[in-house]
Amino acid sequence: MEGLRLVLMLLMAGCARLGRASQHVPLLLWSSDGSLWNSISDPHEGHVTTDSQLNSFLDPALTSGPKNVLLFLQEKLSIEDFTAYGGVFGNKQDSAFPNLENALETSPSSLVLPSVDWYAANTLPTYLKEKLGASPLHVDPSTLQELKLNKSIPSLLVVNLPYSSSSVLLATKEVLRGNDEVIGQVLNTMKSEDISYIALLTAMRPSRVSRDVSFEVDHVGRQLLQTEVTYPPLAFNISSGACILFWAKNVSVFVADRWHDLTNDTFGRSSIIDQQKSFCTSENSSLVLTYPNVSGSALTLKFDLDNRFYKVSARMWFSLYNVQITHGSEQLPFNVSQVNAPSIYSYHCKFLSSIPLYGPMLTTNRRNKSTEAWQIRLEGFQIQGFNVTGMSFSYASDCAAFFSPGIWMGLITTLLFVFILTYGLHMVMSLKTMDRFDDPKGPSISVPQTE
């Protein structure tokens, strides 16, 4: 590798194609040992690395490479930061990444992924913990010198790095330069201790958001509660037109011991899914999506909806009551809670998942040994199974409550202060002055005594 200069040129070349990568972050990997990623070619422009692809890159290195892993996890980072604060086209000495550049130039094995899905980057600590069998240990350069690392015992060291959100260019660059110095100190400590390592640099979220709301079709209806959409919703069509609409920002399932990102297979131009088993009536609808090859077997996602009249509200409501995964000959149904809306509306939720982290709305009590670890995760989920008009979602009934926790906290605090103020005013207004006072200069009061 010719160093960070070529790396940053590759990152800048990818900027033109990654205008819509508002949820993508770069990821740089290097190691003190060689031949870990030599057989992997650089990703083409515009390619977004999913969690499953990232795992395929990391698995061989974690299996055959060093057991000590350094994860430099920055608060925010985008590919534009390398071109804005690097020294590629200006004075190289003015670069904010001299130690990172030197590490990549001198490393016998390195890999640069300009655009990685933010979800994959956020799950890195959990993935590395499971792969190495070692809990993450958050360190800084001073505490690292006190640790005694062993080459044969796996360890996961996490170094958290900040990012300045100031609009002043110098402030952000100085913070990044300080982060680079931290990286240099950690690497020098590992070198002085003669410890082999694998290092990763990524971020929890991008530092810059690029907006591109252009669509590949002329009309796709409302923008999903102001959510940016880059493809139209998936529609199941009958002779009279579309009767089921489905959309999600991300569709991922965990089967066969790994996560599979099915988003592009579901909504992309070259979609490979089969919907022939789907159907819709005025009372029941079922969206059945069959993917021909997921880990060597067909995988099917099934969404069952019903439409009923409720006397209390005097209107029709639809409910999503069942979501089912079928992989090969095994299947696992999930019970769905709180997914309902008036039948003339669509339903939208930020997450529909069986993972507790996202407040699981999907639960099951029919797990067996082969399906015990199966999970499903739908981000930006929206569905409409009745009263569909064209390719547009109707007004969305959102799963988020009208009063968020922040609003409740503000209301309770305000009421508490109002109560204290009212009680204080009531006490002040209740104060009374004495209507009689003793006169020390006047005659004393005498009480006659009688026998």
Phi, psi and omega in degrees: 000142183270006174107185185293338179302310178292325179298313182291328175295322176295318178297319180292324178296330179281347182297323183296330182265353186250030179299332181266007184275055182291344180241031181241144180230153176282160177216124180245135180231139173208163185214155176282346176257155183261175173062036177263323181230021184297331184274359182261124180279156179295140180294148180285164182299137178085354181283135178251121181281122179274175181295322180291321177293321178297320178297323179293331175287320187277329185306309181297321181292319180288336180280314185254349183269193180298154183269349179263121185243131176254124178245106176271105187252105182272150181299312178217147178193138176227162180296333179294337180296326180291323180279331182281325186245003176274175181249033185291312184257000177239214178285122183297328180290343180272004182292147177275359185231048182295319180289322177295319178298316180294322180296318180289326179290322184267349182288134178287348182211126181208161180209136180239124177244103186296331184219112179239137179303133184302327180295320178296319179294322181289335180267004181302312180303318179293317180297314181295324178298315180291323183288320183271338185072028181226137180286146179297138178239113182279123186227168169227169184306325182289318180284335180296325180293337180274346181280146176248099183272149179243133182298330186266349181257123182297143176213145179236107181256123182251126178245112180275133183237138181276177175212131181279135176259013180292149178279352179278124185300319183296322182298314180296318181295322180292323177296316179295323177293322176295320176298321179295324177294322177298316178300317179297319179295318180295316180294322178295323177296316178297322180291319181293329178274357181057047180253124175286148187207162167241128183244141177229138175235121177206191184219162179283329178203162181289152179271341180230137181250120177260134183252134175212100185258019177286147182246155178272356174234161186290328186211123178232015176079198184293157189269044170051062180056045177069016176280135179289129183242135180248001177207155181287161177293156176281133183236138169259122188253143169240186185299329181270000180124191181291137178237349175223132175240139182218137177210149174204143177291328178211133177239112182225142176228149178249104175221160180054038173065027177199158176276141178235122178272112184255012186298308183293324178294336182273316188246349184293167180300321181262046181300136185249009185281156178246126181247014188298334181274000178285155176204164178207138174228184180287343182246332183219145176220149179216123177256116183242115181249118182248123178258126190293330186213103173232108184056042173086357180222159176290143178234135182235132171251128183236129178241116182255129181232149173229161185230118186227157176263130180246122184294326183300316180265350179058041178204167178275138176232143175250153181224142168265109188252351182207133171233129186229137174252131174235123180231112185067236179263359182259147177218152181219113177272146176243132172280138184249135179239141171066022175256089180208158182195159172306143188295342177274357179255171165257173179239134181228142176209144181298320178221135167235107192210159173262005181271127182303331181302328183259020181065077192302121173261354178247122180229157179213150175233020183238038179285146169232183187300321184282337182247014187299323185261008181293136179221160176223142181218117177241118180258138182063039187290135174212136182213148174214121184248359182215153178055043179279135178239111180065219181251025183246134171292144170285177178308136187266130169271114188268149180284343181290136179291154180296318178263111178281165177304323178296319179295317178299318179298318179295318180295315181296317179297317179297315179297324179296316180293322177297320178297316180297317180295317180296317179296319178295316178297321179297321179293318180296317181289341180273355179292138180232143177269158180286139180266352176224139180230144174286137178260108184294339182270346181277175180294144179283154180280125179249142180245112181293146180254138180242144178269000000 
